[in-house]
Amino acid sequence: MVAQVRLRTLTISLVVVATVLLGVSAFAQDTGKLEGTVYLRSGQTLSGVIRIAELGVVPGSGIGTLLGGGGAFTVEVDGADQTVPASDLKMLEASWANVGTEQDPRWKIEQITLTTQDGEKIVGKPTWLIHASEVSIEGQPAVHAFPLAGTDFSPDNFISKIVLGEPLPEEVPPPAEEAPPAVEEAPAIVITPPEEISLPPPLVATAEGIAIPAEAVSFTITCPECGKKIRITIKAEVAEQ
């Protein structure tokens, strides 16, 4: 019972904090057209003017035209905080993990990679405790993922990437290299030797072996399996020992 009361209190506190922040953001100065594409864990993409794209409920955890100065992301790198405002940001990548169990999930951001407009990459960890997602694109329904929102929560709605400006080109896998056609090897011709060897002249069988003249000797035999004529040429050469 006590655990349920604490969970309910934490849920109410989260909703109140988020509502206050959004209320304050509504009075923030519009920083212009902050256009980009937000990628969710489900693979869904939301493109247009970003009103809100937050990974927490505190300053430094999101960007958007409703946030003062367009917002910013602050991450901890080697014990020090580094802040990248929306005006300097090109891309954010968030790595989510469930550090709890399937029955009691506890989602958190393990790593954040910020890419600035000049190509610098800043890899760190979030500086906020409550990890959530809120996406609001101008003219489109908002998408949120608050882990304490009960049955309305889905980790697929977590923000996995934010790209400002033109969306990333779709990665097209290179065409597979066609394997060269298989070369069929001609079947070997197997000649079964006859029981008695009959040597054609001028080959002569001797006690030491077969006597071969110095000149090249050619003769023809018939393949017993295929019936084709096979011409054989023998030339004697002296090999130095």
C-alpha positions in Angstrom: 0.0 0.0 0.0 2.8 2.4 0.9 4.6 1.6 -2.4 1.4 2.4 -4.4 1.0 5.7 -2.6 4.7 6.6 -3.3 4.3 5.6 -7.0 1.1 7.7 -7.3 2.8 10.6 -5.6 5.8 10.4 -7.9 3.5 10.2 -10.9 1.6 13.3 -9.9 4.8 15.2 -9.2 6.1 14.3 -12.7 2.9 15.5 -14.4 2.9 18.7 -12.3 6.6 19.4 -13.2 6.0 18.7 -16.9 2.9 20.9 -16.9 4.7 23.8 -15.1 7.6 23.5 -17.6 5.3 23.5 -20.6 3.4 26.5 -19.1 6.6 28.4 -18.7 7.8 27.4 -22.2 4.6 28.8 -23.7 5.7 32.3 -22.6 9.3 31.8 -23.9 10.4 33.9 -26.8 9.9 32.1 -30.2 13.3 31.5 -31.6 12.1 31.1 -35.2 11.7 28.1 -37.4 13.6 25.3 -35.7 13.1 22.7 -38.4 14.2 19.1 -38.3 13.3 15.4 -37.9 12.7 13.5 -34.7 13.3 9.7 -34.8 11.5 7.4 -32.3 12.6 4.0 -31.2 9.7 2.4 -33.1 11.2 3.8 -36.4 8.5 6.5 -36.7 9.8 9.9 -37.9 8.3 13.3 -37.3 9.5 16.2 -39.5 8.7 19.9 -39.4 9.1 22.8 -37.1 10.1 21.4 -33.7 8.0 23.0 -30.9 9.2 20.5 -28.2 11.7 17.6 -28.4 12.6 16.8 -24.8 14.3 13.9 -23.1 13.6 15.1 -19.5 11.6 17.7 -17.6 14.4 20.1 -16.7 16.3 22.8 -18.6 19.1 21.3 -20.7 17.1 18.2 -21.7 15.4 19.5 -24.8 15.1 21.8 -27.7 12.2 23.6 -29.4 10.7 26.9 -30.4 8.7 27.0 -27.2 11.9 26.9 -25.1 13.9 30.0 -24.3 16.6 30.5 -26.9 15.4 27.3 -28.6 16.6 25.1 -25.7 19.8 23.1 -25.3 21.2 19.7 -24.3 23.6 19.5 -21.3 25.5 16.3 -20.9 28.2 15.1 -18.4 31.6 14.4 -20.0 34.4 13.1 -17.8 32.8 14.7 -14.7 32.2 18.1 -16.4 29.0 19.5 -17.9 28.9 20.5 -21.6 26.0 22.4 -23.1 25.1 22.5 -26.8 22.4 25.1 -27.6 19.9 24.4 -30.4 21.6 27.0 -32.6 24.9 24.9 -32.5 23.3 21.4 -32.7 23.1 19.3 -35.8 22.2 15.9 -34.4 21.4 14.1 -31.1 21.5 10.3 -30.6 20.2 8.7 -27.5 20.9 5.1 -26.4 18.1 3.7 -24.2 18.2 0.6 -22.0 15.9 -1.1 -19.6 17.9 -1.5 -16.4 15.0 -3.1 -14.6 13.0 -6.2 -15.4 10.2 -7.0 -17.8 7.7 -6.9 -14.9 9.3 -3.8 -13.4 10.9 -1.9 -16.2 13.2 1.0 -15.5 14.2 2.8 -18.7 17.2 5.2 -18.7 19.4 6.9 -21.2 22.8 5.3 -21.0 24.6 7.6 -23.5 23.9 10.7 -25.5 26.0 11.7 -28.6 25.7 15.4 -29.7 27.0 16.4 -33.1 27.5 20.1 -33.6 27.1 22.1 -36.8 30.9 22.0 -37.4 31.0 18.2 -37.0 32.3 17.9 -33.4 31.0 14.9 -31.5 30.3 15.1 -27.8 29.6 11.8 -26.1 28.3 11.9 -22.5 25.5 11.0 -20.1 22.3 13.0 -19.2 22.5 15.4 -16.3 18.9 14.9 -15.4 17.4 12.0 -13.3 13.9 11.5 -14.9 14.3 10.2 -18.4 11.3 10.6 -20.7 10.3 11.9 -24.1 8.0 14.6 -25.3 7.7 15.4 -29.0 5.6 18.2 -30.5 5.9 19.1 -34.2 4.0 22.1 -35.5 0.7 20.9 -37.1 1.0 17.3 -35.9 -0.2 15.4 -32.8 2.2 15.3 -29.9 3.9 12.0 -28.9 5.0 11.4 -25.4 6.6 8.6 -23.4 6.6 9.0 -19.6 7.7 5.8 -17.8 5.3 6.6 -14.9 2.3 7.2 -17.1 0.8 3.7 -16.6 -0.8 1.9 -19.5 -0.4 5.0 -21.7 3.4 4.5 -21.7 5.3 2.8 -24.5 9.1 2.7 -24.8 8.7 2.8 -28.6 7.8 6.5 -28.3 11.2 7.4 -26.8 13.3 9.8 -28.9 16.3 8.0 -30.3 17.6 10.7 -32.7 17.0 14.3 -33.6 18.4 15.8 -36.8 18.1 19.6 -37.4 17.9 20.8 -41.0 17.6 18.3 -43.8 16.7 14.7 -42.7 19.4 12.0 -43.0 19.4 10.2 -46.4 18.1 6.7 -46.2 20.8 4.2 -46.1 20.6 2.0 -49.2 22.6 -1.2 -49.0 25.1 -1.6 -51.9 24.0 -4.0 -54.6 25.1 -7.6 -54.0 27.9 -8.7 -56.2 26.7 -11.3 -58.6 28.7 -14.5 -58.3 30.4 -15.5 -61.6 28.6 -18.4 -63.3 29.9 -21.7 -62.3 32.2 -23.4 -64.8 31.3 -27.0 -65.3 34.5 -29.0 -65.5 34.6 -31.6 -68.3 34.4 -35.1 -66.9 37.7 -36.9 -66.8 38.2 -39.8 -69.1 39.1 -42.9 -67.2 40.8 -45.6 -69.3 40.8 -49.0 -67.8 44.0 -50.8 -68.7 43.6 -54.1 -70.4 44.7 -57.3 -68.7 47.4 -57.8 -71.3 49.4 -54.8 -72.5 50.1 -54.8 -76.2 52.7 -52.2 -77.1 52.6 -50.7 -80.5 55.8 -50.6 -82.5 58.5 -49.4 -82.1 57.9 -49.7 -78.3 59.5 -52.9 -77.1 59.0 -54.5 -73.7 62.2 -55.6 -72.0 63.1 -57.1 -68.6 64.1 -53.6 -67.5 60.9 -52.0 -68.7 59.8 -50.5 -72.0 62.4 -49.5 -74.6 61.6 -46.2 -76.1 63.5 -44.9 -79.2 65.1 -41.5 -79.3 62.6 -40.2 -81.7 59.1 -39.2 -80.6 56.6 -42.0 -80.9 52.9 -41.5 -81.5 50.1 -44.0 -81.5 46.4 -44.1 -81.2 44.2 -46.1 -78.8 40.4 -46.4 -78.4 38.7 -45.3 -75.3 36.9 -48.4 -74.0 34.1 -46.3 -72.4 33.4 -43.5 -74.8 34.6 -45.2 -78.0 36.7 -42.1 -79.0 40.2 -42.3 -80.5 42.9 -41.0 -78.2 46.3 -40.1 -79.7 49.4 -40.5 -77.4 52.8 -39.1 -78.1 55.9 -40.3 -76.2 59.2 -38.6 -76.4 62.2 -39.8 -74.4 64.4 -37.3 -72.6 67.4 -37.8 -70.4 67.1 -36.3 -67.0 70.3 -35.3 -65.2 70.6 -36.9 -61.7 
